[in-house]
């Protein structure tokens, strides 16, 4: 009898242990299932947010394209050539995005300042340029020379494709407020308080074809930039 009772007790213990193990296993699997469900819900929320963001971006893009179509403007399309140029010469993402955003915009001569800024610390905008302006064409050599100087100070340069009559009229209207700073190499070497970041805007028919914002360096000359902006192919738009 004792042996039978002992065996029964052992069997009961094993059964109890098995039941406890089963309960523990069910509990663990339930927790895993709950965690998996929570993760799925979280992933679903992320996907929904992403889809919402994409939808909003597409909506904004469609609105912009619709607006451009209504105004007679072409969508702002950046060619592979110009994108490669910007990505290789502009490390700063914000500057790069600013340049890309400028392409295709309408600009006018009186939107920008030129010449010497009359400020106590002697800041300068280096030069005003236009392909149709004889003075600017002569000045281009000095600007190229300046770009070769070992100078870490940035310079702000604007380039326009405007009628010379418009340029002369603008200068006449602003002569009282603006002093033209001659871009002569000997003077440029003395300019140490240049604080502006250069922004090259190549404009044709008042439309920006190429925008380039960066520090001037010998790695990028003006003639190369002009080739990009006014070469045989239209690099900025397709």
C-alpha positions as CSV (number, residue, x, y, z in Angstrom):
1,X,0.0,0.0,0.0
2,X,2.8,2.3,0.9
3,X,4.5,1.7,-2.5
4,X,1.2,2.4,-4.3
5,X,0.6,5.6,-2.3
6,X,4.2,6.7,-2.9
7,X,3.8,6.1,-6.7
8,X,0.5,8.0,-6.7
9,X,2.2,10.9,-4.8
10,X,5.0,11.0,-7.4
11,X,2.6,10.9,-10.3
12,X,0.6,13.7,-8.7
13,X,3.7,15.8,-8.3
14,X,4.7,15.2,-11.9
15,X,1.2,16.1,-13.0
16,X,1.3,19.3,-10.9
17,X,4.7,20.2,-12.3
18,X,3.4,19.6,-15.8
19,X,0.4,21.7,-15.2
20,X,2.5,24.5,-13.8
21,X,4.9,24.3,-16.7
22,X,2.0,24.4,-19.1
23,X,0.5,27.5,-17.4
24,X,4.0,29.2,-17.4
25,X,4.4,28.4,-21.1
26,X,1.0,29.8,-21.9
27,X,1.7,32.9,-19.9
28,X,5.0,33.4,-21.7
29,X,3.5,32.9,-25.1
30,X,0.7,35.3,-24.2
31,X,3.2,38.0,-23.3
32,X,5.1,37.3,-26.5
33,X,1.9,37.6,-28.5
34,X,1.0,40.8,-26.7
35,X,4.4,42.3,-27.5
36,X,4.1,41.2,-31.1
37,X,0.7,42.8,-31.3
38,X,2.0,46.0,-29.8
39,X,4.9,46.1,-32.2
40,X,2.5,45.5,-35.1
41,X,0.3,48.3,-34.0
42,X,3.3,50.6,-33.6
43,X,4.5,49.7,-37.1
44,X,1.1,50.2,-38.5
45,X,1.0,53.7,-36.9
46,X,4.4,54.5,-38.4
47,X,3.4,53.3,-41.8
48,X,0.2,55.3,-41.6
49,X,2.2,58.4,-40.6
50,X,4.6,57.9,-43.5
51,X,1.8,57.4,-45.9
52,X,0.1,60.5,-44.6
53,X,3.4,62.4,-45.0
54,X,3.9,61.1,-48.6
55,X,0.3,61.9,-49.4
56,X,0.7,65.5,-48.1
57,X,4.0,65.9,-50.0
58,X,2.3,64.6,-53.2
59,X,-0.5,67.0,-52.6
60,X,1.8,69.9,-52.1
61,X,3.7,68.9,-55.2
62,X,0.5,68.6,-57.2
63,X,-0.6,72.0,-55.9
64,X,2.8,73.5,-56.9
65,X,2.7,72.0,-60.3
66,X,-0.9,73.1,-60.8
67,X,0.1,76.6,-59.7
68,X,3.1,76.6,-62.1
69,X,0.8,75.4,-64.9
70,X,-1.7,78.2,-64.2
71,X,1.0,80.8,-64.1
72,X,2.6,79.5,-67.3
73,X,5.8,78.3,-65.5
74,X,7.4,74.9,-66.0
75,X,7.8,72.7,-63.0
76,X,11.2,73.0,-61.2
77,X,13.0,70.1,-62.7
78,X,16.7,69.6,-61.9
79,X,18.8,67.8,-64.5
80,X,21.3,65.1,-63.5
81,X,24.1,67.4,-64.5
82,X,23.1,70.2,-62.2
83,X,22.3,67.9,-59.4
84,X,25.7,66.2,-59.7
85,X,27.4,69.6,-59.7
86,X,25.5,70.8,-56.6
87,X,26.1,67.6,-54.6
88,X,29.8,67.6,-55.4
89,X,30.5,71.2,-54.7
90,X,28.1,72.0,-51.9
91,X,28.6,69.8,-48.8
92,X,26.2,71.9,-46.7
93,X,22.7,70.3,-47.3
94,X,20.8,73.5,-46.4
95,X,22.8,75.5,-48.9
96,X,22.3,72.8,-51.5
97,X,18.5,72.8,-51.0
98,X,18.5,76.6,-51.1
99,X,20.3,76.5,-54.5
100,X,17.9,73.9,-55.8
101,X,14.9,75.9,-54.6
102,X,16.2,79.0,-56.4
103,X,16.3,77.4,-59.8
104,X,13.3,78.3,-62.0
105,X,12.4,81.4,-59.9
106,X,11.9,84.8,-61.4
107,X,14.4,87.5,-60.2
108,X,14.8,91.1,-61.2
109,X,17.7,93.4,-61.0
110,X,16.4,95.6,-58.2
111,X,16.0,92.6,-55.9
112,X,19.7,92.6,-55.1
113,X,22.4,95.0,-53.8
114,X,25.7,95.6,-55.4
115,X,29.0,97.2,-54.7
116,X,30.4,98.3,-51.3
117,X,28.1,98.1,-48.3
118,X,28.6,101.2,-46.1
119,X,28.9,99.5,-42.7
120,X,31.3,100.2,-39.8
121,X,33.1,96.9,-40.1
122,X,33.8,97.4,-43.9
123,X,31.9,94.4,-45.3
124,X,31.8,94.0,-49.0
125,X,29.9,92.5,-51.8
126,X,32.6,91.8,-54.3
127,X,31.2,92.6,-57.7
128,X,28.2,92.9,-59.8
129,X,28.2,90.9,-63.1
130,X,26.1,90.6,-66.2
131,X,27.0,88.8,-69.4
132,X,25.7,91.8,-71.4
133,X,27.5,94.4,-69.3
134,X,30.9,95.4,-70.8
135,X,32.2,96.6,-67.4
136,X,31.2,93.3,-65.8
137,X,32.9,91.4,-68.6
138,X,36.1,93.3,-67.9
139,X,35.7,92.7,-64.2
140,X,35.3,89.0,-64.6
141,X,39.1,88.5,-65.0
142,X,39.7,90.1,-61.5
143,X,37.0,88.0,-60.0
144,X,38.7,84.9,-61.3
145,X,41.9,86.2,-59.9
146,X,40.3,86.7,-56.6
147,X,39.0,83.2,-56.5
148,X,42.7,82.0,-56.8
149,X,43.8,84.0,-53.7
150,X,44.5,82.2,-50.5
151,X,41.6,83.8,-48.7
152,X,39.2,82.1,-46.4
153,X,36.7,84.9,-46.4
154,X,33.5,84.2,-48.4
155,X,32.3,86.7,-51.1
156,X,28.8,87.4,-52.4
157,X,28.5,87.6,-56.2
158,X,25.4,88.1,-58.3
159,X,25.3,87.3,-62.0
160,X,22.5,88.5,-64.2
161,X,21.5,88.2,-67.9
162,X,20.0,91.7,-68.3
163,X,19.9,94.4,-70.9
164,X,22.7,97.0,-70.4
165,X,20.1,99.8,-70.6
166,X,18.4,98.2,-67.5
167,X,21.7,98.0,-65.7
168,X,22.6,101.7,-66.4
169,X,19.2,102.8,-65.4
170,X,19.4,100.8,-62.1
171,X,22.8,102.3,-61.4
172,X,21.6,105.8,-62.1
173,X,18.6,105.4,-59.8
174,X,20.8,104.0,-57.0
175,X,23.9,106.0,-57.4
176,X,23.3,108.0,-54.2
177,X,23.0,104.9,-52.1
178,X,25.6,102.6,-53.8
179,X,29.3,103.0,-54.3
180,X,30.8,100.6,-56.8
181,X,33.8,98.8,-55.6
182,X,36.3,98.2,-58.4
183,X,37.4,94.5,-58.5
184,X,41.1,95.2,-58.8
185,X,43.4,92.5,-57.6
186,X,45.6,94.8,-55.6
187,X,42.6,96.1,-53.7
188,X,41.1,92.7,-53.3
189,X,44.2,91.4,-51.5
190,X,43.6,94.2,-48.9
191,X,40.0,93.3,-48.3
192,X,40.0,91.2,-45.1
193,X,36.6,91.8,-43.7
194,X,34.4,90.0,-46.3
195,X,31.7,88.3,-44.3
196,X,29.2,87.3,-46.9
197,X,28.6,83.8,-48.3
198,X,28.8,83.9,-52.1
199,X,25.6,83.2,-54.1
200,X,26.0,82.8,-57.8
201,X,22.7,83.3,-59.7
202,X,22.9,82.7,-63.4
203,X,19.8,84.4,-64.9
204,X,18.4,84.2,-68.4
205,X,15.2,86.1,-69.2
206,X,14.8,86.9,-65.5
207,X,14.8,83.2,-64.7
208,X,17.4,81.5,-62.5
209,X,19.2,78.8,-64.5
210,X,21.9,78.0,-62.0
211,X,22.2,78.9,-58.3
212,X,25.5,78.2,-56.5
213,X,26.2,79.0,-52.9
214,X,29.6,78.2,-51.5
215,X,33.0,79.6,-50.5
216,X,35.1,80.7,-53.5
217,X,38.0,78.4,-54.1
218,X,40.4,77.7,-56.9
219,X,38.6,74.4,-57.6
220,X,35.7,76.2,-59.2
221,X,36.4,79.0,-61.7
222,X,33.9,81.4,-63.1
223,X,34.4,80.2,-66.7
224,X,33.5,76.6,-65.6
225,X,30.3,78.0,-63.9
226,X,29.5,80.0,-67.0
227,X,29.8,76.8,-69.1
228,X,27.4,75.1,-66.8
229,X,24.9,78.0,-67.0
230,X,25.2,79.1,-70.6
231,X,26.7,76.1,-72.3
232,X,25.3,74.5,-75.5
233,X,22.9,72.5,-73.4
234,X,20.4,73.8,-70.9
235,X,21.8,72.2,-67.8
236,X,19.3,73.6,-65.3
237,X,16.0,72.5,-66.8
238,X,14.9,69.6,-68.9
